[in-house]
Amino acid sequence: MIINFIDFLKERLQSVKIGFYIAVAVMVVWSIVGVDTHHAHTWMEAHIPGFWSIFSLLSCAVFIYFARWFGSSGIMTREDYYDN
């Protein structure tokens, strides 16, 4: 079931990317229009529109990059590792 869903998303990769870009844009617009920054906890919250949306997107990108680097640096091994 999950494999079929992943294959479905892979076949429509351009649409998935566009959907994520639209979702991020909606979050940024909502944080500009709908969030009251009068009681912000930090300077960045109060003065950078969409700070938490941008922060979370960049954090996820850094986490994915680190996980790929960590995996390729020695954790991932060939599939027949335990057969020998």
C-alpha positions in Angstrom: 0.0 0.0 0.0 2.7 2.5 1.0 4.8 1.4 -1.9 2.0 2.2 -4.3 1.6 5.6 -2.7 5.3 6.4 -3.0 5.3 5.3 -6.7 2.2 7.5 -7.3 4.1 10.5 -5.8 7.2 9.7 -7.8 5.2 9.7 -11.0 3.9 13.1 -10.2 7.0 14.7 -8.7 6.5 18.1 -10.4 3.0 18.4 -9.0 4.2 17.4 -5.5 6.9 20.1 -5.6 4.4 22.7 -6.7 2.0 21.6 -4.0 4.7 22.0 -1.3 5.7 25.4 -2.6 2.1 26.5 -2.5 1.8 25.1 1.1 4.9 27.1 2.2 3.6 30.2 0.5 0.2 29.8 2.2 2.0 29.4 5.6 4.1 32.6 5.0 1.0 34.6 4.0 -1.0 33.3 6.9 1.9 34.2 9.3 2.0 37.7 7.9 -1.8 38.3 7.9 -3.3 36.1 10.6 -0.7 36.0 13.3 -0.5 38.7 16.0 3.1 39.5 16.6 2.4 42.0 19.4 3.3 39.3 21.9 6.3 37.8 20.1 9.0 36.2 22.2 12.0 37.1 20.0 13.0 39.9 17.7 13.0 37.6 14.7 9.4 36.6 15.3 8.2 40.2 15.4 10.2 41.5 12.5 10.7 38.7 9.9 7.5 37.8 8.2 7.0 34.0 8.1 10.0 33.4 10.4 8.8 30.1 11.7 7.8 28.8 8.3 11.2 29.7 6.9 13.0 28.4 10.0 11.3 25.0 9.8 11.9 24.6 6.1 15.6 25.3 6.5 15.8 23.1 9.6 14.3 20.2 7.7 16.7 20.8 4.7 19.7 20.8 7.1 18.5 17.7 8.8 18.0 15.8 5.5 21.5 16.9 4.3 23.1 15.7 7.6 21.2 12.4 7.5 22.3 11.7 3.9 25.9 12.6 4.8 25.8 10.4 7.9 24.2 7.5 6.1 26.8 7.6 3.3 29.7 8.0 5.6 29.5 4.4 6.8 26.1 3.5 8.2 24.7 2.3 4.9 26.2 -1.0 3.7 25.6 -3.4 0.9 22.5 -5.5 1.1 24.2 -8.8 1.3 26.3 -7.8 4.3 24.8 -10.4 6.7 24.9 -13.2 4.1 28.7 -13.6 4.4 
